[in-house]
């Protein structure tokens, strides 16, 4: 049952929320908003996060900390609305912070298996993750604290991608822990990212148009296990989660090594030319402590040669990535105005986030943060959501089960390829891809 919330403590200083006239949206927010108007994305843009807590929790204190986080981060209270012939960020309905007890369930969501089966979650958490958002009125974020057993609680937070990205999860949990522990946070500087982005894009646009005009090719199908993946829309999807033992190749980052392995695997499946869409951060230094949307999806293409060594291929892919990085802040739709809109730029896409800070500490409690919570959907046919932290690399393989019916086989192929490449990066690609 729902519980009344206590009066929250005085809110920490925060940037002023957008006034009634609103603030500029980013290009990504504009694209997501347009996609949502078709009514087809479903839960593809839901960004769930679960915080599992064990110990003598004071629910009122944590609820008050959630309310204080909302006060600190004005973006959590915003919606995207049409105004004056354009789109603006404006205040929406208040962000709810609710408390419930999971009747008859001692299960902890996200711990039932590596696939994170939502069927094992308490019903209150399922509803929180999958319930639709009111995009016109808001709120576009919500909290619920669920008691799942004696001394066990799960805080479920879900936000729409219009106001939240993957890196924002770490910021939110860090600030939440600090406020729960009674800490005082340094005030955030004012930020108008939409307006600043437009200035940066305008300056980089001529060079970006020239760059992509010579390189862009509309992605065709990508073959996986003999099946042709073509979908670039949002659809219902399943998630398989698995750990990866990744040894970076000398001279490459862990992400570059992972992406090279994925391209090698797709080449081994029979794709002479490989294109994957990659999420790249566009977060400027002044937005370091802000939640929001600071990401851009761009294509990365390669033509793996079977006789080439993995090390040489990966180094070439790295060089191509560095070329793309020069224009990471320019949306492809701006550089190529005639580009047809899709939920994903290619049937196969990747997001990779490196976590350098340890999990925050909630005083007196054991805490586990689940950052790869299934949202029941996939953009495109196959998306690999990667979170790389002190405890290793975890991959959430989101997939359309009709297009990729055997996700566990793909996961096994990728893990084996990375293991072989880590032992001997001098192996030829034809000898590396585990296709037996």
Steps between C-alpha positions, in 0.01 A plus 500: 500500500606856443654694787487873562828679445662714768572863443835506315798685646597835354594440138862545393570790268429426134486680168177682435239287322391611154235767521160480330660611171739202520855433385645363176480124448802308372502339157469156661200611705342631184560168322362291788194722526430462128543121525255488791234679295473191278380299798731207417797518743313340792745469789812533282585840654440393862818531709455285813740473793472274806675556833486192727549580870547261793502602863316725741368755250309810604246520212401855588861621482557338160171636366600846613837459327319408176290815525817704561666351191203613293538849644870500413457384139243717327512283187319220685193723528489605132303397194547583132214707363410684181530873544512780243535259212789312660583271791595624844588351837233608747406397856275195520300324770678434833725193512339238728688323780290208624547221755344155486535151644523207258210285622604138546834541322851486636654507155758758409464619142803464281650214704300206363753420226736650248214567261331729754157349428237767585261216581694453824453859611239615752196632314554853631844511332365358174234770489757769576733397218241431230223753574465760221600863548271794438727686259285814492445554872767286662651399724779342296664348809372306800625324813353214697651339810383139537549291814576154358563316828634544855788745478479508120390790280525586133489858380375502140559814297376536144548800273425570136801539272373850417653619829748228600796300362721214616763716672221678688435176689834531681442867576154431640611213727808693618293805597230284653751323725658829605163650593391183681821515703435861600763655275486846346547522124680774313248710305479416131586773249221618274491314169314557172633205304254531212605855414872424544469190282349697215795734500753216496318308227471808280878545515578133424224434246680587172788262573263230625291518182810456287620210716173302493418575136807297402443217749133445572335197346149397599548183710361188340441171671734347758517122508508320835485120514371488144218748564484843338449779754340803339288666766593851611173567678411465868330176596432272792821333603663268746823548691777250569761619746845345529851588626794532261866435582661771288876543462572818304734474203822701537447852372119480518245589763265238639216646293705492180596138566135407562375674186769340287397159635136568417588604143720191465214278618252658258751452218529136601123470468535585131493882487771628264424857608399572859318807632400546862345804660687623809379733775761769568499739794462870423510609864700825535714571804249748639236223512711262709257496793172537310248233408367537148550378143858534370541232235509462121466185290739472204589215261833317505583297188771248419595241236677222692747303285518129592881486468553810717613457860262607774753750633543667162125504431425643845763773454340596168155508657640719777630747241157509338337558837730794568385655172137460606579647844586833334130541420348325800304814590323532163187285457507307173157639416650851498794401282276303262169691484335237277571217741188294570412488871537163676506393865854367433754593233581133433347160585786440750595771749728539802511717810811469718545682828814481711447553872808627684344573840394226744137460599394766750453403863162531671593532869414188700378305196628247249432634152495349150420716198354341186571723199400261220136443591292356213238745371312248286601653167783531251589772248593317182541123487791474744648740755794432731485713815840478670594621848870465586593553863729381776316168510555442126300539182131411493311483170121525475411348164167655401351322202193438292432131575364440150814640335744353755335189647826362647654792689695268730689359201598850385611586854712186514660578163590852610647388832708229332629740234606753761673225696695386193590856398620575851731197496636562150406826322726394212249236387348550156133596497411184309651290780351710778125509445343210695242377251513124561 
